[in-house]
Amino acid sequence: MKKTLFLVFSGAILIFTIISICCAPIINGDIINASSWKTNNCKLKEDTYKIAKTDSNKKEKNLCNRQKAMYGLEYSSLLIDVILGFICTILGLLHYFDVAKPFEKISGIIGLVTGIVGFVLTLVYICYSGYIFTNDITGGFDSSYDPSSNSKPLLKLDKDGAFAKLDGNQYKCIFYKEKKPNSVFATYSDLGKKQYNYEKKRHYDADIKYTSTCTGSYSSCDGSNEYFSSSPHVTNKCDYLYLSAYPSGVKNKYVFDRWVSTIIFSCFIAVCCIGLAIFGFLLFKSDGSGL
């Protein structure tokens, strides 16, 4: 039983890690501008914060450190997991067919160490990846929004695709929060929503709210102000303002799905690492019977 479960957990780690590598958003280049995370000069941002001591500088410093850490963790944790998972799977097969009995204790130690190292690395990666996915704003536009730029984050939109609503004779940024300028931008966890992906209604519905009559400028809600004036739209009785362009593809949903899949399978890897560590220890303590 020990040998069988040692093999099962080793093989599961190997399979789940291969799946994670195929989905991983940084390894596969799915996150816009993620290639620069590796070379981010976080020391410069830290020195700037020490001099200026502003909240914005602090947030930039912390974001830089998170992104740099996640970049390294995605490569190191998944590559180490796949290598160690492969080694333990081979050892598991040898013991399963009883061709390596003299090395049971050594294999047990390898399994125990692999499980502990794999669990720690994978758990830290899950924490960084999950935090950035849930809390940090997107790294840039889907090109469908703004073909001329991929450096601006996505505006946060409501379920109908609006970013501002009429309030008296001015427009109010729907998602503006005082002292939180980034609240007007979408996080990576928003990318799976319909408003950030192709939807037939937005492209072909003749409703006025999907035409250029009620569209506003991206810069109107950039986080610097809660209200802005837009007299023509008030005259046209536009209750809400929408972006002038919507995605023509489902790239954002694609990134969302791959990132979520990586986090889910990484959780499976972490659980399997615990199992491998347990049965590696039991194999090490085994009397050679394999029971």
C-alpha positions in Angstrom: 0.0 0.0 0.0 2.8 2.4 0.9 4.5 1.8 -2.4 1.3 2.1 -4.4 0.3 5.4 -2.8 3.9 6.7 -3.1 3.6 6.1 -6.8 0.1 7.6 -7.0 1.1 10.8 -5.4 4.3 11.1 -7.4 2.5 10.5 -10.6 -0.2 13.0 -9.7 2.4 15.7 -8.9 4.0 15.1 -12.3 0.7 15.2 -14.3 -0.7 18.2 -12.4 2.5 20.1 -12.8 2.7 19.4 -16.6 -0.9 20.7 -16.9 0.0 23.8 -14.8 3.0 24.5 -17.0 0.8 24.4 -20.1 -1.6 26.9 -18.5 0.8 29.1 -16.5 0.1 32.8 -17.5 3.7 34.0 -17.2 5.5 31.0 -18.7 3.1 31.1 -21.7 3.3 34.9 -22.1 -0.4 35.5 -21.5 -0.1 38.4 -19.1 0.6 41.7 -20.9 4.0 43.2 -19.9 4.8 40.2 -17.6 8.1 39.7 -19.4 9.3 42.9 -17.7 8.5 41.6 -14.2 11.7 39.6 -14.2 13.9 42.7 -14.7 11.9 45.2 -12.7 14.2 47.5 -10.7 12.5 47.2 -7.3 15.6 48.6 -5.6 15.0 51.9 -7.4 11.4 52.0 -6.3 12.4 51.2 -2.8 14.9 54.1 -2.7 12.3 56.4 -4.2 9.9 55.4 -1.5 12.5 56.0 1.2 13.0 59.6 -0.1 9.4 60.5 -1.0 7.6 58.5 1.7 4.3 58.7 -0.3 1.5 56.0 -0.4 1.8 55.8 -4.2 5.5 55.1 -4.0 4.9 52.5 -1.4 2.3 50.7 -3.5 4.6 50.8 -6.5 7.4 49.3 -4.5 5.2 46.5 -3.1 3.7 45.8 -6.5 7.2 45.5 -8.0 8.3 43.1 -5.3 5.1 41.0 -5.8 5.5 40.8 -9.5 9.2 39.9 -9.4 8.5 37.2 -6.8 5.7 35.7 -8.7 7.7 35.6 -11.9 10.5 33.7 -10.2 8.1 31.5 -8.3 6.1 30.4 -11.3 9.2 29.2 -13.0 11.1 27.7 -10.0 8.1 26.0 -8.3 6.7 24.4 -11.4 10.1 23.4 -12.9 11.2 21.9 -9.5 7.9 20.2 -9.1 8.0 18.6 -12.5 11.7 17.4 -12.1 11.2 16.0 -8.6 7.8 14.6 -9.5 9.4 12.7 -12.5 12.2 11.4 -10.3 9.8 10.2 -7.6 7.5 8.6 -10.2 10.4 6.6 -11.6 11.3 5.5 -8.0 7.7 4.7 -7.3 7.5 2.5 -10.4 10.7 0.6 -9.4 9.3 -0.1 -5.9 5.9 -0.9 -7.2 7.4 -3.7 -9.3 9.7 -4.7 -6.5 13.0 -4.1 -8.4 14.5 -1.6 -5.9 14.0 -3.0 -2.4 17.5 -2.2 -1.2 16.8 1.5 -1.9 13.5 1.8 -0.1 14.8 4.0 2.7 16.7 6.3 0.3 13.6 6.6 -1.9 11.5 7.4 1.2 13.8 10.2 2.2 13.7 11.6 -1.4 9.9 11.4 -1.3 9.8 13.1 2.1 12.1 15.9 1.0 10.4 16.3 -2.4 7.0 16.6 -0.7 8.1 19.2 1.8 10.0 21.3 -0.7 7.3 21.0 -3.3 4.6 21.9 -0.8 6.4 25.0 0.5 7.3 26.4 -3.0 3.9 25.6 -4.5 2.0 27.2 -1.5 4.1 30.4 -1.7 3.4 30.6 -5.4 -0.3 30.0 -4.9 -0.4 32.9 -2.4 1.5 35.3 -4.6 -0.5 34.3 -7.7 -3.8 34.4 -6.0 -3.2 37.8 -4.4 -2.1 39.4 -7.7 -4.9 37.8 -9.6 -7.5 39.1 -7.1 -6.1 42.5 -6.1 -3.8 43.9 -8.7 -5.0 45.9 -11.7 -4.4 44.5 -15.2 -1.1 45.2 -17.0 -2.6 46.5 -20.2 -5.4 46.7 -22.7 -6.7 43.9 -24.9 -5.8 45.5 -28.2 -9.5 45.6 -29.1 -9.9 48.4 -26.6 -7.1 50.6 -27.8 -5.0 49.4 -30.8 -2.6 52.3 -30.2 -1.6 51.3 -26.7 -1.1 48.2 -24.5 0.3 50.1 -21.5 -2.9 51.3 -19.9 -4.9 49.2 -17.5 -8.5 48.3 -18.3 -11.2 50.6 -17.0 -13.5 48.8 -14.5 -16.9 48.4 -16.2 -20.3 47.4 -14.8 -22.2 44.4 -16.2 -23.6 46.5 -19.1 -20.1 47.9 -20.0 -20.6 51.4 -18.5 -17.9 53.3 -16.5 -19.7 56.5 -15.6 -23.2 57.5 -14.8 -25.1 60.9 -15.0 -25.3 62.7 -11.6 -27.0 66.1 -12.0 -25.2 67.9 -14.8 -22.0 65.9 -14.4 -20.9 62.4 -14.8 -19.7 60.3 -11.9 -17.1 57.5 -12.3 -19.0 54.5 -11.1 -16.1 52.7 -9.4 -14.2 55.7 -8.0 -13.2 55.4 -4.4 -11.5 58.2 -2.4 -7.8 57.6 -1.7 -8.0 54.5 -4.0 -7.2 55.7 -7.5 -6.8 52.2 -8.8 -10.3 51.4 -7.9 -11.4 52.6 -11.3 -9.4 49.9 -13.1 -10.2 46.2 -13.5 -8.2 43.5 -11.7 -7.1 40.3 -13.4 -10.0 38.5 -11.7 -12.4 40.7 -13.6 -11.2 39.5 -17.0 -13.6 36.6 -17.2 -16.6 38.8 -17.1 -18.7 39.4 -20.2 -18.0 43.1 -20.4 -14.3 42.5 -21.0 -14.9 40.0 -23.8 -16.8 39.8 -27.1 -20.5 40.0 -26.8 -22.8 40.1 -29.8 -25.2 42.6 -28.3 -22.6 45.3 -28.0 -21.5 45.0 -31.6 -24.9 44.6 -33.3 -27.6 46.0 -31.0 -29.0 49.3 -32.3 -29.7 50.5 -28.8 -28.4 54.1 -28.3 -26.2 53.1 -25.4 -24.0 51.0 -27.6 -23.5 53.7 -30.2 -21.0 56.6 -30.3 -23.7 58.9 -28.9 -23.1 57.8 -25.4 -19.4 57.0 -25.3 -16.8 58.7 -23.2 -13.0 59.1 -23.1 -10.9 56.6 -21.2 -9.1 59.5 -19.5 -12.3 60.8 -18.0 -12.1 58.2 -15.2 -8.4 57.7 -14.7 -8.7 57.8 -10.9 -7.8 61.4 -10.5 -11.3 62.7 -10.1 -14.7 61.3 -9.2 -16.7 63.7 -11.4 -16.2 65.2 -14.8 -18.2 67.3 -17.2 -19.5 66.1 -20.5 -22.1 68.6 -21.8 -22.9 67.0 -25.1 -23.8 63.7 -23.4 -26.0 65.5 -20.9 -27.8 67.1 -23.8 -28.2 63.7 -25.5 -29.7 62.4 -22.2 -27.1 59.7 -21.8 -27.7 58.1 -18.4 -24.5 56.2 -18.7 -21.2 56.4 -20.6 -19.5 53.5 -22.3 -16.2 52.9 -24.0 -16.1 53.8 -27.7 -14.7 50.3 -28.5 -15.3 46.9 -27.1 -13.3 43.7 -27.4 -13.8 41.8 -30.7 -12.3 38.7 -29.2 -12.2 36.6 -26.0 -8.5 37.1 -25.1 -9.3 38.4 -21.6 -11.5 35.3 -20.9 -8.7 33.1 -22.2 -6.1 34.7 -19.8 -8.6 34.4 -16.9 -9.3 30.7 -17.6 -5.6 29.8 -17.8 -4.7 31.7 -14.7 -7.5 30.1 -12.7 -6.6 26.7 -14.0 -3.0 27.2 -12.9 -4.0 28.2 -9.4 -6.5 25.2 -9.1 -3.9 22.6 -10.3 -1.3 24.2 -8.1 -3.6 23.5 -5.2 -3.8 19.9 -6.3 0.0 19.8 -6.5 0.3 21.1 -2.9 -2.1 18.5 -1.6 -0.3 15.7 -3.4 3.0 17.0 -2.0 1.6 16.4 1.5 0.6 12.9 0.5 4.0 12.2 -1.0 5.8 13.5 2.1 3.7 11.2 4.3 4.2 8.1 2.3 7.8 8.9 1.7 8.2 9.0 5.5 6.3 5.7 5.9 8.4 4.1 3.1 11.6 5.3 4.9 10.3 3.7 8.2 9.2 0.6 6.3 10.6 -2.9 7.2 10.7 -3.8 3.6 7.4 -5.6 3.4 5.8 -2.7 1.5 2.7 -2.9 3.7 
